[in-house]
Amino acid sequence: MKKATLKDIARLAQVSIATVSYVLNKVSTQTIPYETRCKVLEAAKELHYVPNLVARSLVMQKSGLIGILINRSTPEGYWRKLRYSALIDYLERQLTEQGYHVVLSSLDATSPKLDIISERKLDGVFLVDVKSDIFHHISTLFSTGVPLIVIDSLIEDPLFFKVVDNYQQIFSEILNTSNQTNYYLVIDNFNNVEQLASIKQYSNLCEEDIHIMTNETELQRFLLKQEGKQGIIINEYISILVAKYKKASTLTVICNAGCPEIVPAQAHYISLGDQKLETALNLMVQLLADPISGNVG
């Protein structure tokens, strides 16, 4: 099947090729009547038009590329590798539907190679679970006006946008709706130490009742000391391991990996849903349209 061109759309919509280009490339300096704009968009849809990313880049001086940069540590358990699978899938699908191409890259959390930034002109970037000092280095590599949104990272810089789960509210709900006061916490590690510290603080637990997940052997040793306590588990993949040593009915699982279906039967769980993902996506779309818009979160 022949690929539709601007000329085909212009012929069907009965407008000039230039008008089609203005509409499809969202050229703000040209005033196009609403009815004409609708005719062009309807014609493009009818012809199943797929925009040429290179051509659009030349017109708009944009690459159409959005980066998702995942910071990874070594070694890394499967529960950590899978933690951002749902996030990546959601952002990739939604951005692709809006005509963007997504570039996914894993960075060494401590010493990242930043070739992807220097070699590609990214229109926007999601930076996931990043150390504060690494973030400030990475942020200097982007030109002014490129939206940079950090996810699962507490970065104290009002010039950038951050999207995190509301663990303060989550812990408040758990502790206020339960008669239990004797808890322990098992949590996946974060590269961003500020994020990890805030979760610990909101749990109101002492260090000896908190286990940072590294491997199953250390987890088992920790759980042996938690007789008679209820467990709060952050990351549903970790909850599968905990349920090997503790009754599932004693567990409350905070599902931050987007896969509540795998929580062990009989366990209580709190699904964080797609709120964080939707917030990050909507903020990026808003900033791409207007780089000075949005609210620092």
Secondary structure, 3 states (H helix, E strand, C coil): CCCCCHHHHHHHHCCCHHHHHHHHCCCCCCCCCHHHHHHHHHHHHHCCCCCCHHHHHHHHCCCCEEEEEEEECCCCCHHHHCCCHHHHHHHHHHHHHCCCEEEEEEEECCCCCCHHHHHCCCCEEEEECCCHHHHHHHHCCCCCCCCEEEECCCCCCCCCEEECCCHHHHHHHHHHCCCCCCEEEEECCCCCHHHHHHHHHHHCCCHHHEEECCCHHHHHHHHHCCCCCEEEEECHHHHHHHCCCCCHHHEEEEECCCCHHHCCCCCEEEECCCHHHHHHHHHHHHHHHCCCCCCCC
